[in-house]
Amino acid sequence: MTHRSAQPQHPELDHTLRRRGFLGVAAGATAATLLGAGSAAAEPATDRHPAPGHGHGHGHRPIVPRGKLGIQLYTVRDQVQELGFATVFRELERYGYDSVEFAGYTQGTGDLTLRQLKRLMRDHGLRGIGSHVGYYSDNPDDYTFATQLEKVVDDAAALGLPHVGTAASPDRYGRTVDGWKRAAEDFNTYGAAARARGLKFYQHNHQMEFGFAEDKPHVRLYDVLLAETDPELVYLEMDIYWAFAGQYRFSTRADGTPAPFEPLDYVLAAPHRYPLFHVKDGEHDEASADGLHMVDVGDGDLDYEHFVATVLRRGRHGHGRGGPHWLMERDDAVDPAANPAGSLTSARRSAAYLRGRR
């Protein structure tokens, strides 16, 4: 598809984009679909306090469907390196996770074959659902899509992963419309190679994908990515936290004109393109450039009950019977200053909230 610079939004999105602020952070506005309106029932002080707007007293209804809760292993990277995959997988199984997404197949644990890793997942009732791999490197020996494409897709297929993707920005050729078109061509190539092995290639966003092109400041770069990639070859893993951070940062153009967007609308406009989601939570933080700082899922201001339910209800025609996978993540879970309870505790608490067990 060809991007039309006269229209800053992807054509599929024109009818769904709405003028709405982010989490009530910008200009004191309120986004009722993200911040719940009900009061929360307090939890024991020894564990955690309920987040503003979360209906923790609703009767422990599961938020994520059975069989669809996973975790990005980057969250517990310190424990994987210290204890090994087997011990961590045993804990994740105990917490109720169904699947794992990799951020490297060894993570500092030493020599481990793909066959051994696959067996460890099976032994603990976990499914490998995806993997984050580097986009490109100047070193041909590095393990990236650009340098070792066949090995990357072969390894993912050997592990039985249905998805393999990258968390890298499409900034390889610069933050211009043409630069992102070139990156989209790369992604289409990787998507074709993945499909040849029965896999889906995907890109995981951060906040900057929602910024504007340097050469055409009325064009949102994420719209270029959507328009220029083949929807049957390139899929998206929406990181919900970073999408709303992007909304906070990029709902106004550099010239001061409003440019609102709603992350959920991207999903509803093309649900089949979003087989995976990253579920991380954040509290309103005006001191942060992103308007948020990370917390365990259920402690923050993102209303996952609404988001997940809306995707499942209104996007089911695109996801089919299986529905998307929801992958818990907390980037700073290993940082004692930000998260003194530790990464496995974050994994446990977040799973409990999403399972409706708190």
N, C-alpha and C positions, 0 to 999 in steps of 0.2 A: 504494500500500500504506500502511496505517496503522501508525505506530510504537506499540508496546505498552510503556509505561514500566515495567511490572512485569517485563519481560525486558530486561536491559541489552544483550543481544546481538541482532543481526539474526537472524530466525528461520532463514535459510538457513545460518547459521554455528554454530548451537547444537551440532550434532553433531560439529563439527570443531575447535572451540577446545580447546586443550590448555594445561596448566599447565607453562609453560616460561620460564625466564629469558632474558635477552638477552645473547648472546655471552660468557657467563661473567663479565659485568661486575657484574651485580647479585648481591650476597651470595655471590660467589665461585662461582656455579653455572656449569655448562658446557652450552652448546647445541651438541651434536655435529653437528647438521645444518647449522650455519652455519660453525663452525670445523672445517676439515679435520683429520683425525687424522694424516696422513702427514707425514713430514719433507720439506722442500723442497730441491731441488738448487740450489746457489748459482749465481747469474748473475755475469758479470764485474763487478767492483767499479766499473768505469768507467760502468756503466749503472745498475743498481739491485740491491738485495738482495732475495731472495724474502721475501714476507710470511709470518708464522707461519701454518702450517696450509695454505698453498697448495701443491698438488702440481705445482710447475713442472717436475718431471722426469718427467711422465707420458707423454712421447712426442709432445708438441705436438698434442694432439687439439683441434680447434676447439670452443669453448664455445658460440658463437652460430652458428646455421645459416647457410649461404650465402644471401646476398640479404636478410638480416634485420638487418644491423648498421648503425645510424645514429648520428648525433651531434646533440645540441642545440647550435645555433650560439651560444647564450649562452656556451658554454665558450670560444670563440675570438673573442669580440666585439671584443677589442682588435685582433686581426689583420684582421678584416673591415673595421674602421674605417680601419686604417692601409694595408692592401694592396688592399682591395676583394674582392668576392665571387669574381671569376674566379680570382684567385691562390689564395685559400683553398680554393675548390672543387677546384682542380688538386691541391693538397696532400692534401686529404681523399680524393680519388680514388686517389692514390698510396698512401695508407695502407690502403686496402681498404674504405673506407666505401661503403655502398650507398645511404644515404638521409640526408636532413637534416631537422631540425625547426627552424622559424623562431622567433625571438624579436624580431619586427619585420622588415619587408621592406626596410628601407634600412640600419639599424644605423649611421647616421652617414656613409654613403657618398655622400650627395647624391641627386639625382634619379635614379630607376631605376624603369622601368615593370615591371609584373608580367610582361608579355610578354618583356622583356629578362631578367628573373630566371629565368623558366621556361626560356628558351633556354640560359642559363648552366648550369643544372642538367643539361639534356639533353647539352650539349657535354662535360660531365665525368662522364657516366654515373651521375648522382645522381638520386634520386627525392625529391620533396618529400613527406614523410609526415605532417606536421602543423604546427601553428602555435600559439604561446601568445599570447593576446590578453587584454587587461584585462577584468575582470568588469564593473565599473561605475565611474562617475565623476559628480561633481556638475556637471561642465562638459559640456553637450550636444554640444560640438564635439570632445570626446575620442573616440578610436577604441577603443570598448569594446563588449561584447555588449549592455549595457543602453542605450547611447546611439546606436549605429549598427549594429544587428543585421543588417539586410539587406546593408549594405556589407561587413561582416565575413564573412558567408557567401558573398557574391558574389565577394569577392577570393580566398577560399580555393578556391572552385570554379574561378575563372579560372586559378589556379596549378596546378590538377590535384591538389590535396591531398585525400586521402581522409578526413582528420581535421582538426578545428579545435577548440581548447579554451582553457582558462584555467588558469593556475597560481595563481590567487588563491584564498584560503580562502573558504568559504561563511559568513564572519563578518559579512557586510554588515548584518544585522539583529541582531547580538549572538550571544553564545555560549550561547544557550538552545535548548531543544528546539523551541519555536515559531519562534525566529529561523532555525534551520536548516531547518525545514519551509518557511518562506517562501523561503529561498534555493533549496531543492529545486524549488519551483514555478518560479522563474526559470530554473533549469537545464533543467527539462522544456520550457519555452518555447523556449529556445535550441536544445535538441535537436530539437524539431519543425521549427524553421526550417532547421537543418542537414540534417535528413533530407530535407526538401523539395528540397534542392539535391544530393542524393546523397551527403551527408557524414555523419560521425559527430561529435557534440559530446562532449568529454571534460573531466574535471577532474583536475589534477595535484596530488598531496598534498605537504604538508610534514609536519613532526612534530606540529604542534598539532591537526591533524584527528583525532588519536587520543586527544585529551584528553576531559575529561568536561564535561557541560553544567553551567552555573552554577546553574540552577534545579533540576536533577535530577542530583546528582553521582554517581549510580550508572549513568547513561546515557552511553555513549561516543558522541561526536558523529559519528564516521565511520559508525557503525551507523545513525544517523538519516539521513545522506546516502544510504546504500544503500537503506534502507527506503522513503524518500519520493521517490526519483527513479524514473522509468520505465526499467526495464532495457533497453528497446528504443530509448530516446531519449538516455540519459545513460550514457556510458562512463567508465572510469577509466584514468588513466595512473599506475600505481604507481611512485613514486620509491622504490626499494628502500632506499637509504641512509636517507632521511627516515622511512620506515616503521619501520625498526629503531631509529632515534633515538626515535620515538614509543613503541616498545615499552619502551625503557629508561626513558623518563620517566613513562609512564602504565600500568605494570603493577601499580600500587598506587593505590587511591583515596585521597582526602584524609583519610578516617577511618581509614586504615591497613589496610583489608581488601584482600586480593589481587584483582587483576583482570587475570590474564594473557591475552595474545593472541599469536597467531602470524601475522605478515604473509602468509606463504605460504598459510595456510588461507583467507584472504579470496579469493585468486586461485582456489584449487582448488574453492571453493564455488560460484563463478560465473565460470568462465574466459572466457566470451564477453564479459564486461564489461571485460576488460583486454586491449585490442588493442595497447597500448603500455606499455613499461617504461623508466624511467630507470635506467641502470646507472652508479652512482658508488660508489666504495669509501671505506672509513674505517678508521682504526686506533683501537683501544681507547684511550680517553683519559679517565681519571677526573677530570681537571681541567675537562672540558667538561660543561655541563648536559645535553648529548645523549649523553654517553658515548663519543663518537667525534670525530675530526677527519678532514677529507677528505684523500685521497691519490689518486694515479693508480690506475685499475682494475688489480687484480692485486697491488698493494702492500699491501693492507689485510687486514682480518679478516673480510670478508664472503665466504662461499664461493659464488661465482657458478657454479662447476661444478655444485654440488648444486642451487642455486635454479633455474637455467635448465633443467637436465635434468629436474627434477621437474615444472616447468610444462609442458615439451614432452611428457613421458611421460604425466602424469596429467590434464593439462588439454586434451589434443588434441581431445577431443570437443566442447569449447566453442570452440576456435580454428579448427577446420577444417584443411584441408590447408595453408593458407598459414602459419599460426602467427603469433604476435605479433612485433612489432618491438622490438628492444633498442637503446636510444639512450644512448650514452655521454654523461656529463656530469660536469664538475667545476666547481662554482660559483666557486671561488677560483683557477681556473687562471691568471687574469690578474694575480694578486697576487704581486709579486716576493718578498715576505717569506714567503709560504706555498708558492710554487712558482717558485723562481728559474730553473728550466729553461725556463719559458714555456709558453703555452697550446697551441701547435701540437705541442710535444714531448709534452705530456700526451695530446693526441689521438692521436699516433702510438704511444706506448707502450701506451696503453689498447687501441687497436685491435689491436696485435700480440698482446697477451695474449688478447683475446677471439677472435682468429683462430687462436690456437694456434701462433703463430709464434715465441714466445720460448723 
